Amino acid sequence: AILLGPDRFSETWRVNASMNEESLIQQAQGGYVAAFNRLVVQYQELVFNVAYRIMGDPAVAEDVTQETFITAYQSLRSFRGGSFKSWLMRVATNRCYDELRRRKRRPQSSLDEMVDENESYAFLRSPQDGPEAHRQRVELALAIERCLKDLPDDQRIVTVLGDVEGYDYQEIATITRVSLGTVKSRISRARAKLRDCLQAVGGELLPAAYRLDSKGT
């Protein structure tokens, strides 16, 4: 768990369990670290998953996640209401941008480890799959990772937020602080590039958004 402050485990759970998110934010803005740690517990998996899919390296994603919550705590008084989740994801994507600018790294983890341990890959796991189906899904995941890494950073980030994490266009625009039209344009261009890249995989395993229809479009 990525928690802040001394006695962080015991203090976090002393916070009133019935306290809603708004109350936790208000207390955290007042300097009560245990209240903020409750928010960390709630959102750390989401932040890690997004950072992991953008960065492609679990160690880097852990660092980004840690930096996200440190920055969020330090900047919490600037939060003026609205969706805390979107505000937090904006912090996370900004940290990803910073890291992408600082270094261009490629993931070294095994794909099986990624599929087994990361919930963003849950769609690739099925208890009904036989060895061949599992192999095909793993190959698809590897192809997706390679194709995602070839996208420009801004297109990769909106694609991860939209097609992997399920945010709608308006939420992505809020998180990334660009216009709705820019989000749509980036996702459209990214999907076209991913579709072209993924055609080598072929078959029905491709995500629906990236398949060619019967007319080849």
N, C-alpha and C positions, 0 to 999 in steps of 0.2 A: 504494500500500500504506500502511496506517495502522500504522506501526511506531514504537516508542518508543526514545529514548536516542541517544547519539552513535554514529557509525559503525554505524548500525543495520543497513544492508544486509549489510556484510561480516561483522559479528559474528554476525548471526542464522544465517548459513549455516555458521559454525564449530561450531555445536552438533551433537553426534553425530546423524547422520541416522537412526540406528536407535533413538534414545531414544523411549520410549513416552510417552503423554500424562501418566501419573502422575509419571514422572520429570521431565518438563518443568515440571509444576506445582510439584513439590518444589523444583526449582532456582529457579524464578521466585519462590517464596515466600521463598527465601533471598536474594533481591535480584539474581539474575542476569537482567538485562533481555533478553539474547539468547534465553534459553529462553522467556520470555513472548512475545517477538516471533514465535517459531515457532507459538505458540497463536493469535496474532493472524492470521497468514497462513492458518491452518487455518479460522478461524471468521469472518473479517471479511465475507466475502460473505453468509453466513447472517445475520449481525447487520444488515448493510445492507438486505438484502431484507425482513426483518421490519419494520425501522424505516421503510423506504420505503412499504410497504403500509399501515402504520398512519398515518404522517404525510402521505403523498400528495405529498411534495415532495422531490426528490432532494437538493437543497442542505441541507434540514433533516435528511434521513436521514443524510447524510455527517457533519453535526455531531453527531447523536445517536450514530452509530457511533464517532466519535472519543471522545466523552465516555464511552461505554460502556467502551471499553478502558482509558481513563485511570482511571475509577472502579474497574474490575475489578482493575487492577494495584495501586491503592492499598488495595483491600479484600481482596486475595488471601489474606492470612493468616487471614481469617475463614472461608475455604473449608475445610470439615472432611471432605471426601470425598463420595462419591456421584457424581451426574452433573454433571460440569463444564459440559457443554453446557446443561443446565437452569439451573444457577446463573448462567451467563453470560447466558442469555436473560432471567432474572429481572432482572438488572442493566439489560439493554437495554429491557425493557418499563417498568421504573421510570423510566428516562430519558425514554421516550416519554410516560409520564404527566406527568412534570414539564414537558415541552415543551408538551403539550396544555393543561395548566393555564396555562402562561405566555402562550400565544398561540394564537389560532384562525386558522390560515392555510389557504388553499385552493391546490391545486397549479396552477402556471402552465405546466408543461412540456407540450409537445405529446404527444398520445397515441402517435403513431408512434414518438417517441423512447423513451417508456416501454416499449412493446412490443418494440422492437428491442434495447434495452440491458439490460433487467432480466430475470433468469432466473425471477422469480416469474411472468412472463407467458409462459413457454415454451409453455404449453398453447395459446396463441393463435397460435403460429407453425406453419405446416405448408408444406413445400416443394411439396406436391401442390395446395395451394389456388390457385384462379384468382383473378382480381381481385375478383369478386363475393363469393366465400367469404371472402377476406381482409377486404374491407370490412365484411361482417357480423360477423366476429370482432372487428374493431377497434371497431365500434359496441357490441358486447357488453361489451368491456373498459371502454369509456367509461361504459356504464350501470352496470357493477359498481362502478367507482370512485365514481360519483355516489351510488349507494346505500350503499356502505360509509361514505362521509363523513357520511351522514345518521344513522348509528347512534350511540347513546351511546358514549362512549369505552370503557367497560368491555366492552360487547358487541362493538365493532369489534376490540378487541385479541384477545379469545378466538376470534373468527371468523377473523382473520388467522392466528393460531397453529394453529387446527384445520383449517379448510377450505382454506387456502392453503398453509401450511407442513407440514401433515400430522401434527402432534402429537396424541397421544391425550388423552382427557379427564384422565387422572391426571397426565400430564406438564404439561398446561396448569394444573391445580390447583397443582402444585408451583411452576411458573414464576410464577404470579400470586398465589400464597399465599392462595388462597380454597378453600373446600370443594369437593369433587367435585360435590355437588349444585348449588352455585352456578354452577360451570362449565357443567353440563348445562342449567341453567335459562337462563343468559345466551345460550348457543349456540342453544337452542331459540327463544328470543324473537328473537334476531338473524336466524335463518333465516326465521322467519315474516315479519319486516319486509322482509328482502331479497326474499323470494318475492313479496310484494305489490308491492314497488318494481319488480322485474324483469319482472313480467307484461306490462308495456308492450313489452318486447323481443319476447316470444313465441317460438314455434318451438322446435326441438330444440337450438338453441345454448345454451339455459339449462343450467347445471350441474344434475345429476340431483337434488341435495338441494333445489333451489328450484323444481322443476317441479310443477305441479298434476297430480294423477293424473286418470283418466277421470271420477272422481266429483266433481272440483273441489276436492279437499282436499289 
